[in-house]
Structures are given as C-alpha cells and as structure tokens.
Amino acid sequence: MAKNPVEKRVATLRDLWLEHTQDPRMRVLVWRIPANADRMLQAFFEIQQHPGDWTTPDLFLRFDAAFDTSFGYSRALRQSLAENYIDSKDSLREQGVSTDWSVAQTPQHDSAAGVMATLASFARYHQAQLEHLRYVAAVLAPHPVTSQEAWEAWLDAALRSPALAADGAGVRLVLVDTVTDQRWQALAQRHGDRVRVVEAPIDMFDIARETVAQAGGAGPTVAYRQLLTDVITLVEKGSAAQTSARAEKAMEIVQREQWPDQQVVLQMAVAGAYLKEKNYADAIKRYRDARECATQAEQSKHPMGADLIMQTWFGEAGVWLVAKEPERAAQAYRSAAEQAQRVPNPMFEIEGFRMAAYCYAQNGQQQPAREHGALALRAAKAVSPAERPLTTMALALHDLLRVQDPARTAKLERSATDYQAAISTAHLQAEQQAAKLGAQPQASDLEKIESAMHIRFESSFQRQRQEREQLIAGGDEYFRKVVALARELLNPLWNGLPEVKHPLDKDVPQWSEPPQFTKLPDSSGVIDGPVAANPNAHVAEPQGAATTA
C-alpha cells in the first residue's frame, strides 16, 4: 500500500537519522526544520516508541525541563529520567526487559558530566537487555531557558564529558532549530564533526498539498480543497499576484456552488498576501469584499456568518494600523468589538475595544482612548473571574495607566526590567560559582550556592514590589483608581505590566516579607459613565484604493 505524505516524511526522517548516526564521531544531531514543522518532528520522536517500519534501533527520550541554572537543569534531567523509568517498568517487563536499573547506581553529580554519566549507565544497561539497541537518544528541548549562553555552556560541558567522549558511548543528543532561527550553527562550528546539522524536508505546506492531492475523488468539493491548499501555500511562499490568480480559480467554484463562507476565506487570504507586500489599498479592498460575502453568509443563516464579519473587521483594522493610520484603525477595531458583542464573543469584544483605545492613544487622542479602554474593561467585568486572566484585560488596564501618566507607567515597566536584570545577574553569579566546583560538584556546595541565589531572588522581588507600590502611590486619583480596579477584578497583587510573579512560585503566606500596599481610592468611575458613539459610519479607503459599497 502506498504511503501517505506523513508516513513518507517519517520514513525520510528515519533514513536521515540512520545515515548520519553511522558516523562514530558524531555525538549531537541538530534537526533543522521549517518553522511550521515542529509537530511533525515531535510525531517522529513519539512514533519511535511503537514498533513498525518507521522505527530506528535507538531509544528516544524527550526532556523538556526548564533551564534555570546548569546545576538545576542537570538535577531536573536526572530526576526526570528516574521518574520516567519507574513509570515505564510495567511496559518494559511486558517486553521481557529486566527493570532493576537504578539511578542511584550512577554518580550523583548535578552537572552536565553527571547527566551524561547517568544516561551512559542507562544506555549500557539496556543495550545488554535489548540486542537491537544502538543508542539512547536524548532529545533536549528545555522551556523556558533563562540564559541561552548558560544553556550552550552546559552543552559544551556535556560534549567534553568522559561519558560522551568515550569511543563506545551509547548516548546521542538531539537538538532542534529552524531554517529561520539557526541557533545551533555556532555549536556545530565549535565542535566540528561531533555536531551534525541535518536539514529535515518536512514543510507542512508541502505535506498538506500532497495530502489533498492524494485524497482522490471528484466533484467541486475535491477541486476546491486542492485550490484552497494552493492559495494558503502561496500566501506563505508566493506573491500577492500569484495568490490572487489562484484564488480567482477557486472563487469560480465557490460562487457557482453558493458557498459565501468560503468566499470570505479566499478574500481574506488574498488580503493577507497584499498586506505582506505592503499594498494596503488592495488589502483593505479585499477585507471589505470579504465582509460583503460574510454578510451574505449571515443572511443565508450560515452559523459562522457573524464570526466571519467580525474577522473581516479585525483584518481591516490591522491593515490600517500597519499603514500608520491609527484613527482609522481605531474606528475599525471599534466596529470589530461591536460585531463581537453581536456574536457574542467576549474575548474578541475586549480585544477590539482595547485595540481601539490603543490606536487612539497612538494618535494622541486621550479622551477617546480612555473611553474605549473603559469599554474593554466593562466587557471584561462581565466575564467570569476565572476567565479574565485569559483575556487581554491586563493590557487594557496597563494601557489606561499609560494614557493617564506615560512617564510613571514607563517607570513601572522599567522596574520590572531592572528586576529581571537582577535575576539574570544572580543566575550568572550562581553559574560562575558552580563552575568553580568542576564536573563533580558536591551536593552540599551546590545547596549553598542555590540558597544564596534564592535569597538574592527574594531581595530583588521585594525591592521591585516596593518600587512599584511607591510609584502607584504617587499617581493621581484616576491612575490609582485604575490600579484599584485591576486589584478588584483581576488580581489583588496587580501592580502593572510586565507582570512579576514570585521568583520561587511561592504563595503570599510563604513570602519572606508580607506585601505592603498603598491606600487606593474606590474604583468607581473608571468604567462608568457615557461613551461616545462609534464615529465609524464608513472607514475611508486608503489613498489609491477603489471604493467598495
């Protein structure tokens, strides 16, 4: 049976892996993939856990623990390996594999060398149990990464470790970067043939086109599906003219079949292609053509008609914003928010009013900015408290502070930036101290370093909170009312953006010092009162655009 496009890509990845891991000198394989192909690569790793034509004679282990410090990351990897091994013991026993390997049998060092020694022990044990096993392949994908420099230094140390340098090393490391973000190129250049960069031909647009083509069948639905896939691909890879030409062919089908919702999809796709080329006039025209089609869809009782109208308003507003026409963008965002009310879609209602406020502020129109910010917060207040943090309410609040007192709000932001710099400095100091302990640090020495680092974290956190509270206390009444509203509706600890959480994720009762708050006025009046009507009877065309009805 012929393989489908996904199966073909899995087979290609398998063949590339086998080809490049034949080199006994290679220790790290970097998959370089298109930016849209991460899920395809993750599927390849996952499918290696199941026997079949697609598998390799290697055991893939994925580690996604966060990278904070070298020693903290090393500890997390060793713990993760031990926990995953315990969880998989039943499965291993079913395969006839003995399960008496223990992480305690390996050197207990929280360092890159210690992790490599643990993985090497794990590999040797299972190579003895499973005749076909070549390597244990550790897929390293930490998230988040506190310091890219420290993370790369950890990898350098891993490559220098005795366990990975040994001729018969049974461990291989796997990293991933993209064609547009070649972050591991320098690592490959530093280590020569020990690091291999392999480009993986797994572009998801190509896979989608092949999948549609292979689906077979006949009729307008099949033909349209192929053309739509081509249009979406051309938006990413082609020109606006090419996208438009292909969309016209698809449009012939959807007009004949009376599919107004798909007319919207095509018009918006072409609008996006024009926007990429900074052809704002034609992008606006396409979004308005799309809105006419969306209105027809709504009139024909299509269940997505109202949503599609809303999407065309957001699309048009985005073009006006990029075209540096903030007032027109604000008017379109207001229309998007009002359409979201009709859907109803509270999330997009909040975002539409928030962006209208933002655009008015960009244009120096403070009163309309306040009014539309109030509308965003009024909409957010109607959302359940559990869902408010999932909206852009916090951005709307912070934008209102910026409108009222830009200098003070900038200081709130700078306080968070200074805090992050202090945290980075504390991390760096801890890294430098740990590096002096060598590849086999004693746990007690690392505990002292980590404890001192945490004390610096706490001190910086408390200093940041005090600075922000003093800034809030010095604001005028409206400024303090906005903060009071934020603490009432969103988070009782809210003190501006960027949000700064406790560095050790402790709840308030566990803080080294209880939070000190300034006295705030009642929040009434911030979201109450009249708001001007929408001035958007019709948003004018950009210069050079054809007027639409």
Buried (B, 14 or more C-beta within 10 A) or exposed (E): EEEBBBBBBBBBBBEBBEEBBEEEEBBBBBBBBBEBBBEBBBBBBEBBEEEEEBBBEBBBBBBEBEBBBBBBBBBBBBEBBBEEBEEBBEEBEEEEBEBEBEBEEBEBBBBBBBBBBBBBBBBBBBBEBBEEBBBBBBBBBBEEBBBEEBBBBBBBBBBBBEBBBEEEBBBBBBBBBBEEEEBBBEBBEEBEEBBBBBEBEBBBBBBBBBBBEEEEEEEEEBBBBBBBBBBBBBBBEBBBEBBBBBBEBBBBBBBEEEBBBBBBBBBBBBBBBBBBEEBBBBBBBBBBBBBBBBBBBBEEEBEBBBBBBBBBBBBBBBBBBEBEBBBBBBBBBBBBBBBBBEBEBBBBBBBBBBBBBBBBBBBEBEEBBBBBBBBBBBBBBEBEEEEBEEBBBBBBBBBBBBBBBEEBBEBBBEBBEBBEEBBEEBBBBBBEBBBEBEBEBEEEBBEEBBEBBBEBBBBBBBBBBBBBBEBBBEBEEBBBBBBBBBBBBBBEBBBBBEEBEBBEEEEEEEBBEEEEBBEBEEBEEBBEEEBEEBEBEEBBBBEEBEEBE
